[in-house]
């Protein structure tokens, strides 16, 4: 982990509590790596961990997510998860669809569902998942404007 001028100035100015909070966040970012999982590579254990998270985050849809991650019968093409010590902290499922724009086919990617553990909200986990999933979508759908697009909220 690099120590930047911001960190040095925090320590020199006596802002040690701010420094330690900054250091904790930086260490958490290093230990909470994102993992990209193609749907055909999803293990039963990871599937169950993601479904558990979806049930926590969407209690009104527990009847669906306790059984499947599919939404309205549609599977994600791939998922990004953030995990630590075997626990899924955040998840985003990405769907890819072929649609038509006039007479031209267009391959589009969009967010199917996004979930972050309630106690971890507000720390940028959701943002990181969305940004990285859309970056991955650029490669996944082999963007070649005007034939493809990325759809996100």
Buried (B, 14 or more C-beta within 10 A) or exposed (E): EEEEEEBEEBEEEEEEEBBEEBBEEBEBBEEBEBEBBEBEEBEEEBBEBBBBBBBBBEEEEEEBBEEEBBBEEEBBBBBBBBBEEEEBBBBBBBBBEEEEEEEEEBBBBBBBBBBBBEEBEEBEBBEBBBBBBBEBBEEBBEBEEEBBBBEBE
